Amino acid sequence: MRRIDALRVVADFTAELPVVVTCAASSRELAAVADRPNHLYLLDSMGLAGSVATGIALGLADTPVPKVIAVEGDGSLLMNPNVLPTGGFLRPDKLVMVLLDNAVYGATANLPTYSEDIDLGLLAEASGWTVHRAADPEELAAALSLARELPGPVLVHVHIEVGNAANVPKLLEDPVVIGRRFQDWLRARIESPAEVSL
């Protein structure tokens, strides 16, 4: 399964959920699939999607928003692996992380990450996360269905092929504009809970 195929499945499941997306190809490809105001693209903040999503999930604990989704890559997660024990300790009930693992840094000529030898799903389990695994769109859809019914933190460990989708435009929107759009969307969802759906 290619990254963009996985992101199509994620987009299908998250039209009404806050989604925090790691930088580079993950943000560009998700925006190409479905650019929505509920997407917070962290354009230049590699390693922080899990941390930002953890904070949002904790902040939304007493709101009608059912889940917060982080989309992370293996290289990015390895820049900030502390998010796993932090999530396991804080146990944000609404947090789901989708880990797109291709065992390379896609932005640097596919140099290998550690995930070829270190199972990041097992690292999450050891940190107290519930972990589901997927290697094709059907398994990913099933894992996301389970994840939205379980208390967090939940990690969906998705093994994807090496390579970026072709002809995907750069995401050149001002990060301030992206942040404001996301903030406005989230405020509307909190203030109008009847509009929130899974």
Secondary structure, 3 states (H helix, E strand, C coil): CCHHHHHHHHHHHCCCCCEEECCCHHHHHHHHHCCCCCEEECCCCCCCHHHHHHHHHHHCCCCCCCCEEEEEEHHHHHHCCCHHHHHHHHCCCCEEEEEEECCEECCCCCEECHHHCCCHHHHHHHCCCEEEEECCHHHHHHHHHHHCCCCCCEEEEEECCCCCCCCCCCCCCCHHHHHHHHHHHHHHHHHCHHHCCC
